[in-house]
Amino acid sequence: MIRIDNIKLPAGHAEADLKKKIDKLLDMGKSKRGKDSIRYSFRILRQSIDARRKPEIFYVYSVAIDTDSRIEDKLLSNKGKLNVSKYIHKQYELPLGYGDTEIIGRPVIVGSGPAGLFCAYILCQCGYKPIILERGECVDERIKSVDEFWKSGMLKPGSNVQFGEGGAGTFSDGKLNTGVNDKNGRNQYVLDTFVKFGAGREIAYTAKPHIGTDVLVNVVKSMREYIKENGGTFMFDTRFTGFASDTGELKEVYAVYTGNGYYKSDLISEGCIDTDISYTISDNKGEAGYDIRIRTNCLVLAIGHSARDTFKMLKDKGIEMKQKEFAVGLRIQHPQSVINRSQYGREHCDDLPAADYKLTDHTSNGRSVYSFCMCPGGYVVNASSEEGRLAVNGMSYSGRNSTNANSALIVGVDSKDFGSEDVLAGMEFQRRLEERAYRLGNGKVPIQRFGDFRDGVASNKPGKVIPQIKGAYDYADLRELLPDDLNEAIIESIEHFGGIIKDYDMEDALLAGVESRTSSPVRIVRNDELMSSITGIYPCGEGAGYAGGITSAAMDGIKVAEKIIGKYRLPDSNAE
Ligand SMILES: Cc1cc2nc3c(=O)[nH]c(=O)nc-3n(C[C@H](O)[C@H](O)[C@H](O)COP(=O)(O)OP(=O)(O)OC[C@H]3O[C@@H](n4cnc5c(N)ncnc54)[C@H](O)[C@@H]3O)c2cc1C
């Protein structure tokens, strides 16, 4: 096979135009006598946008072509202007060998976010029947709870934008790009797997893949069904509450079923649990729910960055953890047309995706401000998970067609800002900011026009930028939210960004707070076998401090599954 790069087509081109272009390029390989058209198949490897000569915008393609070897050799021998090279397709390979440590019961995975889900997906394909504990609801129920929260403010601390089937990323923009460079093809495997379970095939090759919440919900459901069909068990409304170990080795896992099933039989009939012997469930419902004990020596902690009660429990249980730096800030909204005009040279563009941006500024007070989780054509969302505390984030639907673009503008913080070296000091710092945001907005998302924020006066009505927010909002003076030097740095940066994107510093740009859950405030220490200080416990994904974003969390889930397969032999019942 050969690969041809740098194939340019104007924005708005028809799908067939790419084939026509490749036909022409391959003709160059035809011998003078060759009359018949060349037989070949091609696959898009990459598609990106070139806006350097805006408003003239191009799509740039790289394709893999499978054709007659004489044609390939001819093209490779006299490249001329053609950007052609030999192409060897590299595919992620599932782990082959099994380990030799006996597994007790079944592997248990806490969390059904990307990390937990991909860990379960790999384990299932290799014959391990994981049990997935998820404190939140299954996605259909979760959507109702989140919609109700955004409508009425009624928060379910156990099932919300952070917690529930699919994890934190379910109500997101579903951006899938990651900076993690992986030689084993795990990145592409994650994208191809999302396509296998229903995402658009373009995410496998576009430079900036994104799924959008409306599609991601169905992808998560399809993956769940596949995992169940292949021996996995999902226990929703089931919170991991502890574990028992002996001489540093995991022996048992504890959880509580908080769903509204009344009797054990209900849970069985509801398919929440099956009659497997590897766990017991209390006959009577305790204060928090039904107590569950699971005998196992293999536990994956894919708990996400917001599992604060679980971080506390793990710390108290003596699991080795470290404080971890992260970033906090505010989320800013602009008319999407302002960003399109800057990036594409025109405000309206049906032939192009809503434009995005990535900005960084090192400010005069030494703080650096950067844009994070930019959502073109998206919404600011109330992403809270604790009563009396308010955090925001961003999301969009696959169409990315809201009138506004939004992005977090965040500043790095560390133990100096937390005021303590305690492992959980960062988590408490987040909590304090979120309590302030909750008070400032009277329980709603606090917002302010940039001009007023700069001048330190509260806003009372929007300007040209109409809020696109999921959840109720109220006007406030956001200068009271973050430490002053962060406010100063954000103001200076917005003005600086106004020099890069015209009108970025418009008076009516809308700010909202607080963006506090940018990544985990802790790192759960793990060794080269990806095991924690307790043998058999595997910290995994964003919450454990080893990923940032949907794709890198999924890749970490795959890595942990590989380690489990390499250590434990298949459960007897599966070792046919
Ligand atoms: C609104 C929003 C938008 C985002 N947008 C993007 C984006 O566009 N692109 C991107 O790459 N990233 C985005 N992110 C970040 C991304 O969602 C996370 O990086 C990713 O989901 C991390 O995956 P994870 O599996 O490690 O953890 P999570 O997805 O957080 O999943 C952890 C799961 O564990 C469960 N859990 C926690 N504690 C327990 C317990 N004790 N018992 C049982 N279950 C438990 C939780 O309920 C949760 O479902 C966004 C996040 C949010 C909140």
The ligand as a Tripos MOL2 file, in Angstrom:
@<TRIPOS>MOLECULE
LIG
   53    58     1     0     0
SMALL
NO_CHARGES

@<TRIPOS>ATOM
      1 C1        -19.1680   18.6850   31.1740 C.3       1 LIG1
      2 C2        -17.8770   18.0380   30.7960 C.ar      1 LIG1
      3 C3        -17.4090   18.1720   29.5020 C.ar      1 LIG1
      4 C4        -16.2180   17.5440   29.1100 C.ar      1 LIG1
      5 N1        -15.8230   17.6400   27.8070 N.ar      1 LIG1
      6 C5        -14.7910   16.8830   27.3900 C.ar      1 LIG1
      7 C6        -14.4630   16.8180   26.0050 C.ar      1 LIG1
      8 O1        -15.1030   17.4070   25.1680 O.2       1 LIG1
      9 N2        -13.3970   16.0550   25.6410 N.ar      1 LIG1
     10 C7        -12.6330   15.3800   26.5530 C.ar      1 LIG1
     11 O2        -11.6760   14.7050   26.1520 O.2       1 LIG1
     12 N3        -12.9190   15.4290   27.8850 N.ar      1 LIG1
     13 C8        -13.9840   16.1420   28.3000 C.ar      1 LIG1
     14 N4        -14.3020   16.1630   29.6240 N.ar      1 LIG1
     15 C9        -13.4240   15.4230   30.5600 C.3       1 LIG1
     16 C10       -13.7290   13.9410   30.4260 C.3       1 LIG1
     17 O3        -15.0700   13.7570   30.6160 O.3       1 LIG1
     18 C11       -12.9200   13.1570   31.4470 C.3       1 LIG1
     19 O4        -11.5720   13.4340   31.2500 O.3       1 LIG1
     20 C12       -13.1500   11.6670   31.2960 C.3       1 LIG1
     21 O5        -14.5070   11.3710   31.3530 O.3       1 LIG1
     22 C13       -12.3700   10.9260   32.3760 C.3       1 LIG1
     23 O6        -12.7020    9.5710   32.2840 O.3       1 LIG1
     24 P1        -12.5950    8.5870   33.5280 P.3       1 LIG1
     25 O7        -13.2080    7.3060   33.0660 O.co2     1 LIG1
     26 O8        -11.2280    8.5810   34.0530 O.co2     1 LIG1
     27 O9        -13.5120    9.2480   34.6680 O.3       1 LIG1
     28 P2        -15.0260    9.6830   34.6220 P.3       1 LIG1
     29 O10       -15.5200    9.8580   33.2510 O.co2     1 LIG1
     30 O11       -15.1400   10.8270   35.5450 O.co2     1 LIG1
     31 O12       -15.8230    8.4180   35.2180 O.3       1 LIG1
     32 C14       -15.7160    8.0450   36.5550 C.3       1 LIG1
     33 C15       -16.9680    7.2780   36.9050 C.3       1 LIG1
     34 O13       -16.7510    6.6800   38.1890 O.3       1 LIG1
     35 C16       -17.9490    6.7500   38.9230 C.3       1 LIG1
     36 N5        -17.6130    6.6860   40.3450 N.ar      1 LIG1
     37 C17       -16.8940    7.5890   41.0630 C.ar      1 LIG1
     38 N6        -16.7970    7.1910   42.3560 N.ar      1 LIG1
     39 C18       -17.4520    6.0080   42.4370 C.ar      1 LIG1
     40 C19       -17.7220    5.1030   43.5170 C.ar      1 LIG1
     41 N7        -17.2580    5.3290   44.7410 N.pl3     1 LIG1
     42 N8        -18.4610    4.0050   43.2570 N.ar      1 LIG1
     43 C20       -18.9430    3.7620   41.9900 C.ar      1 LIG1
     44 N9        -18.7390    4.5950   40.9380 N.ar      1 LIG1
     45 C21       -17.9970    5.6860   41.1520 C.ar      1 LIG1
     46 C22       -18.5660    8.0780   38.5240 C.3       1 LIG1
     47 O14       -19.9470    8.0960   38.7580 O.3       1 LIG1
     48 C23       -18.2040    8.1680   37.0370 C.3       1 LIG1
     49 O15       -19.2420    7.6740   36.2340 O.3       1 LIG1
     50 C24       -15.4670   16.7910   30.0520 C.ar      1 LIG1
     51 C25       -15.9170   16.6670   31.3790 C.ar      1 LIG1
     52 C26       -17.1210   17.2740   31.7500 C.ar      1 LIG1
     53 C27       -17.6190   17.1160   33.1610 C.3       1 LIG1
@<TRIPOS>BOND
     1     1     2 1
     2     2     3 ar
     3     2    52 ar
     4     3     4 ar
     5     4     5 ar
     6     4    50 ar
     7     5     6 ar
     8     6     7 ar
     9     6    13 1
    10     7     8 2
    11     7     9 ar
    12     9    10 ar
    13    10    11 2
    14    10    12 ar
    15    12    13 ar
    16    13    14 ar
    17    14    15 1
    18    14    50 ar
    19    15    16 1
    20    16    17 1
    21    16    18 1
    22    18    19 1
    23    18    20 1
    24    20    21 1
    25    20    22 1
    26    22    23 1
    27    23    24 1
    28    24    25 2
    29    24    26 1
    30    24    27 1
    31    27    28 1
    32    28    29 2
    33    28    30 1
    34    28    31 1
    35    31    32 1
    36    32    33 1
    37    33    34 1
    38    33    48 1
    39    34    35 1
    40    35    36 1
    41    35    46 1
    42    36    37 ar
    43    36    45 ar
    44    37    38 ar
    45    38    39 ar
    46    39    40 ar
    47    39    45 ar
    48    40    41 1
    49    40    42 ar
    50    42    43 ar
    51    43    44 ar
    52    44    45 ar
    53    46    47 1
    54    46    48 1
    55    48    49 1
    56    50    51 ar
    57    51    52 ar
    58    52    53 1
@<TRIPOS>SUBSTRUCTURE
     1 LIG1         1 GROUP 0 **** ****
